[in-house]
Amino acid sequence: MPGRHGRGHGGGRGRGRGRRRPIRNFLEPCLLLLLRSGKSHGYDLKADLEPYGLGEVNPSLVYRALRDMEAQELVESEWDTETTAGPARRVYNITGGGLSHLRQWADDLRETYRILHHFLEMVDRTAETDET
């Protein structure tokens, strides 16, 4: 029998079942955080994203995010012709505006964490009463 949202209770096709879902729009703050440590190439940034739970990120998404952030003046880039053996590559650096934006992301995530922590505590409390 379908639930409130038109999905059945059985099977594994429901939203998020059986796999972790990345945080929506989390790529941008992760890139800003990585750039906070210093200048980097897009390819290196993509490789450094794994610990943030984003899964396998398509390189085109990384470069699109970097271009968008550059248009918003959160990052800046320049051509690196000295440290690569092949053709020149763009190297990205966080700006002052990017640092402020990263701090705002962190504040928003702290608030989200607080709300989720409360929600999970309530789920656990009601689960304890279900077991009795």
C-alpha positions in Angstrom: 0.0 0.0 0.0 1.4 3.4 -0.9 2.4 5.8 1.8 1.5 9.5 2.1 3.8 10.4 -0.7 2.7 7.8 -3.2 5.6 5.4 -2.6 5.2 1.9 -1.3 6.7 0.8 2.0 8.6 -2.1 0.6 11.5 -2.4 -1.8 14.6 -0.4 -1.9 13.7 2.3 -4.4 12.6 4.9 -1.9 14.6 8.2 -1.6 18.0 7.6 0.0 17.4 3.9 0.9 20.5 1.8 0.8 22.9 4.7 -0.1 24.1 7.9 1.5 23.0 11.1 -0.2 25.4 14.0 -0.5 24.4 17.3 1.0 22.7 19.4 -1.6 24.9 22.2 -3.0 27.8 21.1 -0.8 30.4 21.2 -3.6 30.9 25.0 -3.4 31.8 25.2 0.3 34.0 22.2 0.0 36.0 23.8 -2.8 36.2 27.1 -0.9 37.5 25.2 2.2 40.1 23.4 0.1 41.2 26.7 -1.5 41.5 28.2 2.0 44.6 26.0 2.3 46.2 27.5 -0.8 46.1 27.8 -4.5 45.2 24.7 -6.5 44.3 23.3 -9.9 40.8 22.1 -10.6 42.0 18.5 -11.1 43.7 18.5 -7.7 40.6 20.0 -6.1 38.5 17.2 -7.6 40.8 14.6 -6.1 40.7 16.2 -2.7 36.9 16.2 -2.5 36.6 12.5 -1.5 36.7 12.9 2.3 33.7 15.3 2.1 31.2 12.5 1.2 30.4 13.9 -2.3 31.1 10.6 -4.0 32.6 10.5 -7.5 32.3 14.1 -8.7 32.2 14.7 -12.4 35.1 17.0 -13.3 32.8 19.2 -15.4 30.8 20.0 -12.2 34.0 21.0 -10.4 35.1 23.3 -13.2 31.6 24.8 -13.6 31.4 25.5 -9.9 34.8 27.2 -10.0 33.7 29.3 -13.0 30.5 30.3 -11.2 32.4 31.2 -8.0 34.9 33.2 -10.1 32.0 35.1 -11.6 30.7 35.8 -8.1 34.3 36.9 -7.1 34.6 34.2 -4.5 37.6 32.8 -6.2 40.1 34.1 -8.7 42.3 32.3 -11.2 45.3 32.7 -13.3 47.2 30.6 -15.8 50.0 28.4 -14.4 52.7 28.0 -17.0 55.6 27.2 -14.6 54.6 24.1 -12.5 53.1 21.9 -15.3 55.1 20.0 -17.8 52.3 20.2 -20.3 50.0 23.0 -21.3 49.2 25.8 -19.0 46.4 25.1 -16.4 44.3 27.4 -14.4 45.2 27.7 -10.7 42.4 28.9 -8.4 42.7 31.0 -5.2 40.0 32.0 -2.7 39.3 35.7 -2.3 38.3 37.8 0.7 34.7 37.5 -0.5 35.1 33.7 -0.7 36.4 33.6 2.9 33.3 35.5 4.0 31.0 33.2 2.0 32.7 30.1 3.5 32.2 31.5 7.0 28.5 32.0 6.2 28.2 28.4 5.0 29.8 27.2 8.2 27.3 29.2 10.3 24.4 27.9 8.2 25.7 24.3 8.6 26.1 24.7 12.4 22.5 25.8 12.6 21.4 22.9 10.4 23.4 20.6 12.6 21.7 21.9 15.7 18.2 21.3 14.1 19.1 17.9 12.9 20.6 16.9 16.2 17.4 17.9 18.0 15.4 15.9 15.4 17.5 12.8 15.8 17.2 13.0 19.6 13.5 13.1 19.3 13.5 10.1 16.9 15.6 8.2 19.4 13.3 9.1 22.3 10.2 8.0 20.5 11.9 4.8 19.4 12.6 4.0 23.1 8.9 4.4 23.9 8.0 2.2 20.8 10.2 -0.6 22.3 8.4 -0.7 25.6 
